[in-house]
Amino acid sequence: KLNSMETILLSTADNNVQASLLQSALRNEGIESFLKNEHLSTVFGNIPGFQIEIYVFESDYEKAEEVLKNGFPELVGDE
């Protein structure tokens, strides 16, 4: 059984604005999310390829993925 408090990478965003919009959408669905690298983005934000990582709890992943697909299709990786 997976530990429900494990976090898993949901998506990446190119900038703080994109990350904030996604976090708001997740929050509206009751999903807590965590950003990694958001403070670095103020320093490295102009570097091509630099991305902010958005994590959610594993237990919220499927629901979060639906929010992502419906609201932010451009952030969904082409698998």
C-alpha positions in Angstrom: 0.0 0.0 0.0 1.3 3.4 -0.9 1.8 6.0 1.8 -0.8 8.6 1.2 1.5 11.4 2.4 4.0 10.7 -0.4 4.2 13.5 -2.9 4.4 12.9 -6.6 5.3 15.2 -9.5 2.1 16.4 -11.2 3.4 18.8 -13.7 5.9 21.6 -14.4 5.3 25.2 -15.1 7.4 27.7 -17.0 6.9 30.5 -14.5 5.3 31.6 -11.2 2.2 32.9 -12.9 1.4 29.6 -14.5 2.3 27.7 -11.3 0.0 30.0 -9.2 -2.9 29.5 -11.6 -2.5 25.8 -11.4 -2.2 25.9 -7.6 -5.4 27.9 -7.4 -7.3 25.5 -9.6 -6.1 22.6 -7.5 -7.0 24.4 -4.3 -10.5 25.0 -5.6 -10.9 21.2 -5.8 -9.5 20.8 -2.3 -6.2 19.5 -3.5 -3.0 20.7 -1.7 0.0 21.2 -3.9 3.6 22.1 -3.3 6.0 23.9 -5.6 9.7 23.1 -6.0 12.1 25.7 -7.4 9.6 28.6 -7.3 12.1 30.8 -5.4 14.8 29.9 -7.9 12.6 31.0 -10.7 13.0 34.6 -9.7 16.7 34.1 -10.3 16.7 31.7 -13.2 13.3 32.4 -14.7 14.7 33.6 -17.9 16.8 30.5 -18.5 15.2 28.4 -21.3 14.2 25.0 -19.9 14.0 26.1 -16.3 10.8 24.9 -14.8 8.9 25.0 -11.5 7.8 21.6 -10.4 4.3 21.1 -8.9 3.8 18.2 -6.5 0.6 16.8 -5.0 0.0 14.0 -2.5 -0.2 10.6 -4.2 -3.7 10.1 -2.9 -4.8 13.3 -4.8 -2.9 12.5 -8.0 -5.7 11.2 -10.2 -8.1 14.0 -9.2 -5.3 16.6 -9.7 -4.5 15.1 -13.1 -8.2 15.7 -14.1 -8.0 19.3 -13.0 -4.8 19.7 -15.0 -6.3 18.1 -18.2 -9.5 20.1 -18.0 -8.1 23.5 -17.1 -4.5 23.4 -18.3 -4.2 21.1 -21.3 -1.0 22.9 -22.4 0.7 21.7 -19.2 -0.2 18.1 -19.7 2.8 16.2 -21.0 2.4 14.3 -24.2 2.8 10.7 -23.2 
